[in-house]
Amino acid sequence: MRYNCIMNEPQIDIEKLDIEQRLRLIERLWDSLSGDLQAFPLTAGQEAELDRRLDEMEAEDAEGIPWEEVMKRIRARLG
């Protein structure tokens, strides 16, 4: 992936990236944001909704889907 720096901001021509490259870019962006959870405090409503969903999941004894499987499914739909 090639970056051109203008005013210290990387410039990417997203339209020229293929789907796999776009997904990797999204992953890198998400990883860069998720490292500082304090920067994104939850509202009371968001926290209540997350608690509700967790309670529901625990009550149903539901299992989550591993991230790798989620990405595999997304790539299969797009590819």
C-alpha positions in Angstrom: 0.0 0.0 0.0 1.4 3.4 -0.9 1.0 6.5 1.1 1.5 10.1 -0.1 1.9 12.5 2.8 0.3 15.9 2.4 0.2 18.0 5.6 1.3 14.9 7.6 -1.8 12.9 6.6 -1.5 9.8 4.5 -3.5 10.0 1.3 -4.8 6.7 -0.1 -6.7 6.3 -3.3 -9.2 3.8 -1.9 -10.8 3.2 -5.3 -7.6 1.6 -6.5 -7.5 -0.9 -3.7 -9.0 -4.4 -4.2 -11.4 -5.8 -1.6 -8.7 -7.7 0.3 -6.6 -4.6 0.6 -9.6 -2.6 1.8 -10.5 -5.2 4.4 -6.9 -5.1 5.7 -7.0 -1.3 5.8 -10.2 -1.5 7.9 -8.6 -4.0 10.2 -5.6 -1.8 10.7 -7.7 1.3 11.3 -9.9 -0.6 13.8 -6.8 -2.0 15.6 -5.4 1.5 15.9 -8.6 2.8 17.4 -9.4 -0.1 19.7 -6.1 0.3 21.6 -7.4 3.4 23.4 -10.9 2.5 24.7 -10.8 5.5 27.0 -11.0 7.8 24.0 -14.5 6.3 23.3 -16.5 6.4 26.5 -19.9 4.7 26.3 -23.1 6.6 26.9 -25.4 5.3 29.6 -27.7 4.0 26.9 -24.9 2.2 25.1 -23.8 0.6 28.4 -27.3 -0.5 29.2 -27.7 -2.0 25.8 -24.4 -3.9 26.1 -25.4 -5.2 29.5 -28.8 -6.3 28.2 -27.2 -8.1 25.3 -24.7 -9.8 27.6 -27.5 -10.9 29.9 -29.5 -12.3 26.9 -26.4 -14.1 25.6 -25.6 -15.7 28.9 -29.3 -16.7 29.5 -29.4 -18.4 26.1 -26.0 -20.0 26.6 -25.1 -18.6 23.2 -21.7 -19.0 21.6 -20.0 -16.2 19.7 -18.2 -16.5 16.3 -14.5 -16.2 16.3 -13.2 -13.0 14.5 -11.4 -15.1 11.9 -14.7 -16.9 10.9 -16.5 -13.5 10.7 -13.8 -12.2 8.3 -13.9 -15.4 6.3 -17.7 -15.1 5.8 -17.4 -11.4 4.8 -14.6 -12.2 2.3 -16.7 -15.0 0.9 -19.7 -12.7 0.3 -17.5 -10.0 -1.3 -15.2 -12.2 -3.3 
